[in-house]
Amino acid sequence: MQVEFFDTLNRQKMPLEPKDNTVRIYHCGMTVQARPHVGHMRGYIVMDAFRKFLKFEGFNVKLVQNITDIDDKVIEKSAAEGIDWRMLAERNTAELLAVSQALNIEPPTVMPRATQHIQEILNLISLLIQKGHAYESAGDVYFNVRSYSKYGKLSGKDIDDLESGARIEISDKKRDPLDFALWKSAKPGEPYWFSPWGKGRPGWHIECSAMSTHYLGSGFDIHAGGEDLVFPHHENEIAQYEAATDKEFARAWMHIEMLNLRGEKMSKSTGHVVLAKEVLKKYSPNVLRMFILRVHYRAQTEYSLEGMDEAKAAWERIETFVSTVDSALADQNIATEYPEFEAALADDFNTPKAMGLIFDLVKQGNEALSLKDIPKLQGISAKLNLALKILGFVPRSSDSGGEHMQTLLDLIIGFRRELREAKAYDWADKLRDMMQAANLIIEDTKDGTRIRFK
């Protein structure tokens, strides 16, 4: 099936046409000056589900997700907390990995850190200086924006209309206010690396240009990231690399819109955030994934407790059906294809439409269940299991602990049967009530006893 997605560079939906069967993706990861919030996880969840879909479609996927572990914000935050910048970066990276694992996000092929690629960064800066696209100034090195004639091709901004100070760093060392730092000289007490221009550290933009092409080469298939990175970060990444090498940087760009909180972008720089770890204390990982994927990745959405509760109720409908079907069917089954579902995701990764199909299956499945139409139920269950797997959901009955859970439930059913056979009905009823308090419903039917999630 032909996969299409909206390419920011061409401003239209474009077919995914990798040079071979491997889709090479660079996804801008976190700058780890702070703990991961739900806004971060929107990008990680969307990219994880997209990657799972591409793999289902038969592609190999090489995904590079970086960690920016050194920049001004990391240094400032570590100083404010009174800890070493490496300890700060390591702590927040560890939390990102833990949250990602809880959310069933598959680790990327490579997760490079900026501090691991200083030499590649220095090489790229040196090329830019040699070609006249960059200059050294009192230990700093700046990119000469006006030297690159295609600057603005991603964001659509006209270089002459850009105003100094509008998301542009101002410095007396620059020849032009539009120029941006490739290398920053170290101030006393700051971390540094040696370079031809003195002790310092890399600028933010050059880090991603160097890391992405080191692992994926020039002209890789998709560069992904948050919508807020289009300008200046991604615009600058293109300019640096293409000016230095005269080669195409990324063939296409996929941008994920913002998750807002009370009408404003969730941002760790302002502290206007909801931490992912705290959300997962109240809601299951499946609920957060449901909350994210029910909205198209190119649409802004608002984080709220009401929205999360709606996602929780929606997920419980699915999980109740799955657990009930697992009790009704002898074996779990999974389809090898589901054309309508695949078509929805192939069309600019339309997860809201895909979610609609999932709930249609649940509705049809409940009808089949009430009619005891087992063959139809098997077909519906197979499609549902496939859809949930592609989007990265893990129902409790099919997760890594599902087999142990089922064994426990079987023991409970057996124990209750023994109580009833011994005419200890009060105790059997107490056991039923205790299970109900734990959101497990014991149902006695003519076909025997079964347990389903409330």
C-alpha positions, 0 to 999 in steps of 0.5 A: 500500500502506498504510504503518504504523509504531509511534507513540510518542505513541499507543503503537500502530501507526498508518497514515501519512496525510500531509495531501498526498502529501508526508511531512514528517519531522524527525529529530534529528541529532547534537550534534557535540561528538564524532566520529560513532560506530556508534550514531549511524549506526544512526539515520541508516541506518534513516531513510535506508532508511525514506525510500527505501521511502516514495519507492518507495511514491510519496510525496514526502519532506521530511526535515529532519535538524539539526546541534546545533552549540552547546550545553554539551557542544560548549563543554566539549569544545572547551575540553578540546581547546583549539580554537575551538568552531566548528572542533570542530563543523565537523570533526565535522560534516564527518566525519559527512557523509563517513561518511554518503556512504560509507554511501550515505545520501542527504543530507536535504532540509535540514540546519539548524544551531542557530546558523543559527536564533537568531532563530527561537529568540528568537521562540519564547522571547518567545512563551512569556514573553508567554503566562506559560509561561516566565520570565527569571532572572538572564539565563537563561530557563526554561520553567515545566513546571507551566504546561503541563497536558499535560506527560508525554503522550509519555513517559507520565511523571507530573509529580508523580513526577518527581524532581529531579536525574533527568536534570533540570538543577538550578539556584538560578535556577529556580522549580521543579526541573522547569523547564528552560532555554530560554536560558542566559546566557554565562559569561566566554569562552563564545560568545554571541548578543544577546537581550532577556535579555542575552548568551547561547545557546539551550538544547538543546530549544528549538533543535529546536522552532524548527528543525523547525517553521521548515521543516515547519510545525506538525503535521508528520507524523513526528518521529524520533530515538533512544529515549533522546530521548523524555524529556526532549528530545522531551517538552520540544520538545512542551511548548515549541512547543504552549504557545507556539503552541496548535498541534499540534507533531508528529502522530506520533513514531518512535523508534529503539532503542539500539545497545549496546556490552558491554551499555551504551548507546553514548554519546559523553558517556562515550566508550563508543563505536566510531567509524563511520570506524574500522569502515568501515576494516575492513568495507564500508558494505554490511556495516554497513548489513546489520548495522543493518537485520537487526534491527528498529529498535525492538529494542535490539541489541549491537555486536560483532565477531562480529555484524559478521563474521556480517553480512559473511558474510551480505552476501557471500552476496548479493554472490556471487549478484549477481555470478554472476547478472550474469555469467549474464544479458545485462542487469541488470534490476529489478522494478517491484514486489515485494508481499511485500517491500513488505508487510514494510516497510509493517508498522512497517518490518520490515526483519528480515522483509524481509531474510529475503525477500532471502535466500529469493531468493538461495536460489531464485536459486542453485537456478535457476542450477544448473538453468540456468533463465534465465527464473526467474533473471531474475525472481528477479534483478529482485526482488532488485535492487529489494529491495537498492535500496530498502534502500540496498545497493550491490552492487559490480557495480552501484555507480558504479564497477561499469561500470569494474570490469566492463570491467577483468574483461573485459580480464582474461578476454580476456588469460587467453584469449589466454594459453591460446590461446598454450598459456602455461598456466602463466601463465594459471594464475598469473593465475587464482591471483593473482585468487583471492588478491584474492577473485575466482574465475575459472571455466572453463565450457563456455559460456566463462570468467567471474569472480565474487567469492569 
